């Protein structure tokens, strides 16, 4: 709630569990909302529980308008994460939160991915949904848009791709993360210019999509921030 207020989100209404309306942290949010012209409605605990989708809801909930940007409005100079056919709202929310922390330009959801405004997804973002653009689009058109702007596109695969630490993500880059159970299909991989894999030492066959995307996001951040030297492009290095 605080992140939404700080981001200047457009509130329709604020609902408060009346039994805790005087609690300091709740009262502070009510005051901040009032300063923004947002009216708070106090509800009896039983009523509040019924209007919330969570089994153990927080004492404040709200309806907020989201103005999702168009694909053409997204920045193309940094790293963009594309989530293709991701079905788990917790994973998608975690990725948006990590993308925000790592300075990713945008997150694009394609295919049959979960609604980014699903309540479970929103909670998992921990407010990061208000800090970076999140767009729903079509995969092929998304990749074509970024390639035309000079970005390099990567498909994540379990094995056989360029190891993550050998991928140059310091410039305009798009990384596509696939479905939690099946990864990316051949058609999706074929739309990308290169493939990327994350080296693993243990016996597990693959990483959780949220973990994989987070590693990619921070690898790009560390390269752009100068903490890690980007690899020499193959065209300039040894064959």
Beta strands, then each sheet from edge to edge (+ up, - down):
strand 1: 10-17
strand 2: 40-43
strand 3: 60-65
strand 4: 79-84
strand 5: 106-110
strand 6: 133-136
strand 7: 152-156
strand 8: 162-163
strand 9: 173-177
strand 10: 194-197
sheet 1: 2+ 1+ 3-
sheet 2: 6+ 5+ 4+ 9+ 7+ 10+ 8+
end
